[in-house]
Amino acid sequence: MQSPATTTPDPIVLSFHALSDPLRISVIELLRNKELCVCDLCDALEVSQSKLSFHLKTLREAGLVRSRQEGRWIYYSLNIPQFAALEQYLSEFRRLYQMMPSRFCQEPS
């Protein structure tokens, strides 16, 4: 039997890892409504740019956020297709759960 890590696509694994940190979740929440530059994110989260850069890199590598440069500023926004991929991945569990009958373990003799 294969382990879940070998059957789960890398983008899904990277996305769940990226979403496992409270600060990264806060970034996602801030970007939910609009695109923001790094300075706005730093101010809203009350963190240094160096600390935030590490977390933004993780979110970018997971495909959860996009970045674009305008002059000397970098702006971040959500990458909605990756959230849709996560939603589709999770919806399979709901679909399979409804199809699978309950199993009861037997007491040892």
C-alpha angles and dihedrals in degrees: 000000000000121000118245090247091063094049100041114088115248095240089058093049092047091048094052090047090051091049092051095083123080093218092053090049088053090053090051090050092051092049092049092090104032149349114277136191122235093255091055091049092049091050095047094047096037093228133127120261091243092055092045092048091062091052094044089052090054091049091048093049089051089052093239096119135033127211133205131182122227112180106312095336127091117211125201131205137167119274097224096189090064091051088050089053090052091048091051091048092052094044089062089065091054091048093047093045091057091050099046117086119228116263124210123206117230121235113247113257 
